C-alpha cells in the first residue's frame, strides 16, 4: 500500500509484512542491534529503549523458533508491534 501512495517504509516491521513471523522478528532484531551500535554517548533514552526491546526479544527467542508455541508466537507478534518505532 505504501508503494501505491508513494510513502517510504520506515522500519523493517512494515517492510516485512507478509513474511513469516520469525523472519520479521529477526529483521527487526538486527535493525535494533544496528541502531544500538550507532547510538551516541548522549542518547541515553534511545539507548535504554533499544536495550529494553532487545532484552525482551532475547528472552522470547529461547524455544524452537521454526515452530514456536502459540503463546510465544503471540508474544513475538506483540513485541513487533510494540517496538515498531523504537530506534
N, CA, C and O atoms as a GROMACS GRO file, in nm:
protein
  348
    1UNK      N    1   0.081  -0.119   0.000
    1UNK     CA    2   0.000   0.000   0.000
    1UNK      C    3   0.086   0.126   0.000
    1UNK      O    4   0.052   0.224  -0.065
    2UNK      N    5   0.198   0.123   0.074
    2UNK     CA    6   0.283   0.242   0.080
    2UNK      C    7   0.345   0.273  -0.055
    2UNK      O    8   0.369   0.390  -0.087
    3UNK      N    9   0.371   0.169  -0.136
    3UNK     CA   10   0.427   0.194  -0.270
    3UNK      C   11   0.325   0.263  -0.358
    3UNK      O   12   0.361   0.347  -0.440
    4UNK      N   13   0.198   0.230  -0.342
    4UNK     CA   14   0.092   0.292  -0.420
    4UNK      C   15   0.079   0.439  -0.384
    4UNK      O   16   0.059   0.523  -0.472
    5UNK      N   17   0.090   0.470  -0.257
    5UNK     CA   18   0.076   0.606  -0.210
    5UNK      C   19   0.205   0.686  -0.220
    5UNK      O   20   0.204   0.808  -0.198
    6UNK      N   21   0.314   0.620  -0.252
    6UNK     CA   22   0.442   0.689  -0.261
    6UNK      C   23   0.506   0.715  -0.127
    6UNK      O   24   0.595   0.799  -0.116
    7UNK      N   25   0.462   0.644  -0.022
    7UNK     CA   26   0.520   0.662   0.110
    7UNK      C   27   0.640   0.570   0.126
    7UNK      O   28   0.642   0.458   0.074
    8UNK      N   29   0.740   0.617   0.197
    8UNK     CA   30   0.858   0.535   0.222
    8UNK      C   31   0.836   0.452   0.348
    8UNK      O   32   0.790   0.504   0.450
    9UNK      N   33   0.868   0.323   0.341
    9UNK     CA   34   0.858   0.238   0.459
    9UNK      C   35   0.972   0.274   0.552
    9UNK      O   36   1.088   0.282   0.510
   10UNK      N   37   0.940   0.298   0.680
   10UNK     CA   38   1.038   0.349   0.775
   10UNK      C   39   1.110   0.242   0.855
   10UNK      O   40   1.218   0.268   0.907
   11UNK      N   41   1.053   0.121   0.868
   11UNK     CA   42   1.117   0.021   0.952
   11UNK      C   43   1.092  -0.118   0.896
   11UNK      O   44   1.006  -0.138   0.810
   12UNK      N   45   1.166  -0.213   0.946
   12UNK     CA   46   1.155  -0.349   0.895
   12UNK      C   47   1.024  -0.415   0.931
   12UNK      O   48   0.981  -0.508   0.863
   13UNK      N   49   0.958  -0.368   1.036
   13UNK     CA   50   0.830  -0.426   1.074
   13UNK      C   51   0.728  -0.406   0.964
   13UNK      O   52   0.654  -0.498   0.931
   14UNK      N   53   0.722  -0.287   0.907
   14UNK     CA   54   0.630  -0.261   0.797
   14UNK      C   55   0.681  -0.321   0.667
   14UNK      O   56   0.601  -0.367   0.585
   15UNK      N   57   0.810  -0.320   0.647
   15UNK     CA   58   0.868  -0.368   0.521
   15UNK      C   59   0.855  -0.519   0.504
   15UNK      O   60   0.858  -0.569   0.392
   16UNK      N   61   0.842  -0.591   0.613
   16UNK     CA   62   0.840  -0.738   0.605
   16UNK      C   63   0.701  -0.797   0.622
   16UNK      O   64   0.688  -0.917   0.642
   17UNK      N   65   0.598  -0.717   0.615
   17UNK     CA   66   0.461  -0.770   0.626
   17UNK      C   67   0.442  -0.878   0.521
   17UNK      O   68   0.484  -0.863   0.406
   18UNK      N   69   0.377  -0.987   0.561
   18UNK     CA   70   0.352  -1.098   0.470
   18UNK      C   71   0.458  -1.207   0.478
   18UNK      O   72   0.437  -1.316   0.424
   19UNK      N   73   0.570  -1.180   0.543
   19UNK     CA   74   0.673  -1.280   0.561
   19UNK      C   75   0.646  -1.358   0.689
   19UNK      O   76   0.567  -1.314   0.773
   20UNK      N   77   0.711  -1.474   0.704
   20UNK     CA   78   0.692  -1.550   0.829
   20UNK      C   79   0.730  -1.465   0.951
   20UNK      O   80   0.816  -1.378   0.944
   21UNK      N   81   0.663  -1.494   1.062
   21UNK     CA   82   0.683  -1.418   1.185
   21UNK      C   83   0.830  -1.414   1.227
   21UNK      O   84   0.882  -1.308   1.261
   22UNK      N   85   0.895  -1.528   1.224
   22UNK     CA   86   1.034  -1.532   1.272
   22UNK      C   87   1.127  -1.450   1.183
   22UNK      O   88   1.223  -1.392   1.233
   23UNK      N   89   1.101  -1.446   1.054
   23UNK     CA   90   1.182  -1.362   0.964
   23UNK      C   91   1.163  -1.216   0.998
   23UNK      O   92   1.258  -1.138   0.995
   24UNK      N   93   1.041  -1.178   1.031
   24UNK     CA   94   1.013  -1.040   1.069
   24UNK      C   95   1.081  -1.004   1.201
   24UNK      O   96   1.135  -0.895   1.216
   25UNK      N   97   1.078  -1.097   1.295
   25UNK     CA   98   1.141  -1.074   1.425
   25UNK      C   99   1.292  -1.060   1.409
   25UNK      O  100   1.352  -0.968   1.466
   26UNK      N  101   1.354  -1.150   1.332
   26UNK     CA  102   1.499  -1.143   1.313
   26UNK      C  103   1.538  -1.013   1.242
   26UNK      O  104   1.638  -0.952   1.278
   27UNK      N  105   1.461  -0.971   1.142
   27UNK     CA  106   1.492  -0.847   1.071
   27UNK      C  107   1.486  -0.728   1.166
   27UNK      O  108   1.573  -0.640   1.163
   28UNK      N  109   1.385  -0.724   1.251
   28UNK     CA  110   1.372  -0.613   1.346
   28UNK      C  111   1.481  -0.618   1.453
   28UNK      O  112   1.532  -0.514   1.494
   29UNK      N  113   1.515  -0.738   1.497
   29UNK     CA  114   1.621  -0.754   1.598
   29UNK      C  115   1.754  -0.701   1.543
   29UNK      O  116   1.825  -0.629   1.612
   30UNK      N  117   1.785  -0.737   1.421
   30UNK     CA  118   1.910  -0.690   1.358
   30UNK      C  119   1.907  -0.538   1.342
   30UNK      O  120   2.007  -0.471   1.366
   31UNK      N  121   1.793  -0.486   1.302
   31UNK     CA  122   1.779  -0.342   1.288
   31UNK      C  123   1.802  -0.270   1.421
   31UNK      O  124   1.869  -0.167   1.426
   32UNK      N  125   1.748  -0.326   1.529
   32UNK     CA  126   1.768  -0.264   1.660
   32UNK      C  127   1.912  -0.278   1.709
   32UNK      O  128   1.965  -0.186   1.771
   33UNK      N  129   1.975  -0.391   1.681
   33UNK     CA  130   2.116  -0.408   1.719
   33UNK      C  131   2.204  -0.308   1.645
   33UNK      O  132   2.298  -0.255   1.704
   34UNK      N  133   2.175  -0.283   1.518
   34UNK     CA  134   2.250  -0.182   1.443
   34UNK      C  135   2.225  -0.042   1.499
   34UNK      O  136   2.318   0.039   1.510
   35UNK      N  137   2.100  -0.013   1.536
   35UNK     CA  138   2.068   0.117   1.593
   35UNK      C  139   2.138   0.137   1.727
   35UNK      O  140   2.183   0.247   1.759
   36UNK      N  141   2.148   0.031   1.805
   36UNK     CA  142   2.217   0.039   1.933
   36UNK      C  143   2.366   0.066   1.912
   36UNK      O  144   2.427   0.144   1.986
   37UNK      N  145   2.424   0.002   1.813
   37UNK     CA  146   2.566   0.023   1.783
   37UNK      C  147   2.592   0.166   1.736
   37UNK      O  148   2.701   0.220   1.756
   38UNK      N  149   2.493   0.228   1.674
   38UNK     CA  150   2.508   0.364   1.622
   38UNK      C  151   2.472   0.472   1.723
   38UNK      O  152   2.489   0.590   1.695
   39UNK      N  153   2.421   0.434   1.840
   39UNK     CA  154   2.381   0.532   1.941
   39UNK      C  155   2.503   0.606   1.993
   39UNK      O  156   2.607   0.547   2.023
   40UNK      N  157   2.487   0.736   2.004
   40UNK     CA  158   2.593   0.816   2.061
   40UNK      C  159   2.591   0.810   2.213
   40UNK      O  160   2.495   0.761   2.272
   41UNK      N  161   2.696   0.860   2.277
   41UNK     CA  162   2.705   0.853   2.423
   41UNK      C  163   2.600   0.938   2.495
   41UNK      O  164   2.573   0.914   2.613
   42UNK      N  165   2.541   1.034   2.427
   42UNK     CA  166   2.444   1.122   2.492
   42UNK      C  167   2.300   1.086   2.460
   42UNK      O  168   2.209   1.158   2.501
   43UNK      N  169   2.277   0.979   2.389
   43UNK     CA  170   2.142   0.935   2.355
   43UNK      C  171   2.096   0.829   2.455
   43UNK      O  172   2.069   0.714   2.418
   44UNK      N  173   2.087   0.869   2.579
   44UNK     CA  174   2.060   0.776   2.688
   44UNK      C  175   1.921   0.714   2.677
   44UNK      O  176   1.907   0.593   2.691
   45UNK      N  177   1.819   0.795   2.653
   45UNK     CA  178   1.682   0.742   2.647
   45UNK      C  179   1.664   0.646   2.530
   45UNK      O  180   1.600   0.541   2.543
   46UNK      N  181   1.719   0.683   2.416
   46UNK     CA  182   1.709   0.595   2.300
   46UNK      C  183   1.782   0.464   2.325
   46UNK      O  184   1.731   0.357   2.292
   47UNK      N  185   1.900   0.472   2.383
   47UNK     CA  186   1.978   0.352   2.414
   47UNK      C  187   1.901   0.261   2.511
   47UNK      O  188   1.898   0.139   2.493
   48UNK      N  189   1.839   0.320   2.614
   48UNK     CA  190   1.764   0.240   2.711
   48UNK      C  191   1.643   0.172   2.646
   48UNK      O  192   1.614   0.057   2.676
   49UNK      N  193   1.574   0.244   2.557
   49UNK     CA  194   1.458   0.187   2.489
   49UNK      C  195   1.499   0.070   2.400
   49UNK      O  196   1.431  -0.032   2.397
   50UNK      N  197   1.609   0.086   2.329
   50UNK     CA  198   1.657  -0.021   2.240
   50UNK      C  199   1.704  -0.141   2.323
   50UNK      O  200   1.672  -0.255   2.290
   51UNK      N  201   1.778  -0.115   2.430
   51UNK     CA  202   1.825  -0.225   2.514
   51UNK      C  203   1.709  -0.301   2.576
   51UNK      O  204   1.713  -0.424   2.587
   52UNK      N  205   1.605  -0.230   2.617
   52UNK     CA  206   1.487  -0.294   2.673
   52UNK      C  207   1.417  -0.382   2.569
   52UNK      O  208   1.378  -0.495   2.598
   53UNK      N  209   1.402  -0.330   2.448
   53UNK     CA  210   1.338  -0.407   2.341
   53UNK      C  211   1.419  -0.531   2.308
   53UNK      O  212   1.363  -0.639   2.288
   54UNK      N  213   1.550  -0.517   2.302
   54UNK     CA  214   1.636  -0.632   2.270
   54UNK      C  215   1.635  -0.736   2.381
   54UNK      O  216   1.632  -0.856   2.354
   55UNK      N  217   1.639  -0.692   2.505
   55UNK     CA  218   1.638  -0.790   2.614
   55UNK      C  219   1.507  -0.868   2.616
   55UNK      O  220   1.506  -0.987   2.649
   56UNK      N  221   1.398  -0.802   2.581
   56UNK     CA  222   1.269  -0.870   2.575
   56UNK      C  223   1.269  -0.976   2.466
   56UNK      O  224   1.226  -1.089   2.489
   57UNK      N  225   1.316  -0.939   2.348
   57UNK     CA  226   1.313  -1.037   2.237
   57UNK      C  227   1.411  -1.150   2.260
   57UNK      O  228   1.384  -1.264   2.223
   58UNK      N  229   1.525  -1.122   2.322
   58UNK     CA  230   1.620  -1.229   2.353
   58UNK      C  231   1.555  -1.333   2.445
   58UNK      O  232   1.576  -1.453   2.429
   59UNK      N  233   1.476  -1.285   2.542
   59UNK     CA  234   1.412  -1.379   2.634
   59UNK      C  235   1.302  -1.460   2.566
   59UNK      O  236   1.270  -1.570   2.611
   60UNK      N  237   1.244  -1.406   2.461
   60UNK     CA  238   1.140  -1.479   2.389
   60UNK      C  239   1.196  -1.579   2.288
   60UNK      O  240   1.124  -1.668   2.242
   61UNK      N  241   1.323  -1.565   2.254
   61UNK     CA  242   1.383  -1.648   2.150
   61UNK      C  243   1.456  -1.769   2.209
   61UNK      O  244   1.567  -1.800   2.166
   62UNK      N  245   1.396  -1.834   2.305
   62UNK     CA  246   1.462  -1.946   2.372
   62UNK      C  247   1.402  -2.082   2.335
   62UNK      O  248   1.440  -2.184   2.392
   63UNK      N  249   1.308  -2.084   2.241
   63UNK     CA  250   1.245  -2.210   2.203
   63UNK      C  251   1.274  -2.240   2.056
   63UNK      O  252   1.353  -2.170   1.993
   64UNK      N  253   1.210  -2.341   2.003
   64UNK     CA  254   1.221  -2.375   1.861
   64UNK      C  255   1.150  -2.266   1.781
   64UNK      O  256   1.027  -2.263   1.775
   65UNK      N  257   1.226  -2.177   1.722
   65UNK     CA  258   1.166  -2.063   1.655
   65UNK      C  259   1.105  -2.098   1.520
   65UNK      O  260   1.026  -2.020   1.466
   66UNK      N  261   1.140  -2.212   1.464
   66UNK     CA  262   1.076  -2.256   1.341
   66UNK      C  263   0.932  -2.297   1.366
   66UNK      O  264   0.846  -2.286   1.279
   67UNK      N  265   0.906  -2.345   1.488
   67UNK     CA  266   0.772  -2.388   1.528
   67UNK      C  267   0.744  -2.339   1.671
   67UNK      O  268   0.736  -2.419   1.763
   68UNK      N  269   0.729  -2.207   1.689
   68UNK     CA  270   0.710  -2.156   1.826
   68UNK      C  271   0.573  -2.194   1.880
   68UNK      O  272   0.476  -2.203   1.805
   69UNK      N  273   0.565  -2.217   2.010
   69UNK     CA  274   0.434  -2.240   2.072
   69UNK      C  275   0.345  -2.118   2.050
   69UNK      O  276   0.395  -2.007   2.032
   70UNK      N  277   0.215  -2.137   2.052
   70UNK     CA  278   0.124  -2.024   2.026
   70UNK      C  279   0.146  -1.902   2.116
   70UNK      O  280   0.136  -1.789   2.070
   71UNK      N  281   0.174  -1.925   2.244
   71UNK     CA  282   0.192  -1.811   2.334
   71UNK      C  283   0.321  -1.734   2.302
   71UNK      O  284   0.326  -1.613   2.321
   72UNK      N  285   0.424  -1.804   2.254
   72UNK     CA  286   0.548  -1.736   2.215
   72UNK      C  287   0.526  -1.659   2.085
   72UNK      O  288   0.572  -1.545   2.072
   73UNK      N  289   0.457  -1.720   1.991
   73UNK     CA  290   0.428  -1.651   1.864
   73UNK      C  291   0.346  -1.524   1.890
   73UNK      O  292   0.371  -1.421   1.828
   74UNK      N  293   0.250  -1.533   1.979
   74UNK     CA  294   0.168  -1.416   2.013
   74UNK      C  295   0.254  -1.308   2.078
   74UNK      O  296   0.241  -1.190   2.047
   75UNK      N  297   0.342  -1.349   2.168
   75UNK     CA  298   0.430  -1.252   2.236
   75UNK      C  299   0.527  -1.187   2.137
   75UNK      O  300   0.554  -1.068   2.147
   76UNK      N  301   0.579  -1.264   2.042
   76UNK     CA  302   0.669  -1.208   1.940
   76UNK      C  303   0.595  -1.110   1.851
   76UNK      O  304   0.649  -1.005   1.815
   77UNK      N  305   0.473  -1.143   1.815
   77UNK     CA  306   0.392  -1.053   1.733
   77UNK      C  307   0.364  -0.923   1.807
   77UNK      O  308   0.372  -0.814   1.749
   78UNK      N  309   0.331  -0.933   1.934
   78UNK     CA  310   0.308  -0.814   2.016
   78UNK      C  311   0.436  -0.733   2.030
   78UNK      O  312   0.432  -0.610   2.029
   79UNK      N  313   0.550  -0.802   2.044
   79UNK     CA  314   0.678  -0.733   2.054
   79UNK      C  315   0.705  -0.652   1.928
   79UNK      O  316   0.751  -0.538   1.936
   80UNK      N  317   0.678  -0.712   1.812
   80UNK     CA  318   0.699  -0.640   1.686
   80UNK      C  319   0.618  -0.511   1.682
   80UNK      O  320   0.671  -0.405   1.649
   81UNK      N  321   0.492  -0.520   1.716
   81UNK     CA  322   0.406  -0.401   1.711
   81UNK      C  323   0.444  -0.299   1.817
   81UNK      O  324   0.441  -0.178   1.791
   82UNK      N  325   0.479  -0.345   1.936
   82UNK     CA  326   0.513  -0.254   2.046
   82UNK      C  327   0.644  -0.180   2.019
   82UNK      O  328   0.661  -0.066   2.062
   83UNK      N  329   0.736  -0.245   1.949
   83UNK     CA  330   0.868  -0.184   1.926
   83UNK      C  331   0.888  -0.140   1.782
   83UNK      O  332   1.001  -0.128   1.734
   84UNK      N  333   0.779  -0.116   1.714
   84UNK     CA  334   0.785  -0.076   1.574
   84UNK      C  335   0.861   0.055   1.554
   84UNK      O  336   0.933   0.071   1.456
   85UNK      N  337   0.846   0.147   1.646
   85UNK     CA  338   0.906   0.280   1.628
   85UNK      C  339   1.023   0.306   1.721
   85UNK      O  340   1.069   0.420   1.732
   86UNK      N  341   1.072   0.203   1.788
   86UNK     CA  342   1.190   0.219   1.874
   86UNK      C  343   1.313   0.222   1.784
   86UNK      O  344   1.322   0.149   1.686
   87UNK      N  345   1.406   0.306   1.820
   87UNK     CA  346   1.532   0.310   1.745
   87UNK      C  347   1.524   0.405   1.636
   87UNK      O  348   1.620   0.422   1.562
   0.00000   0.00000   0.00000
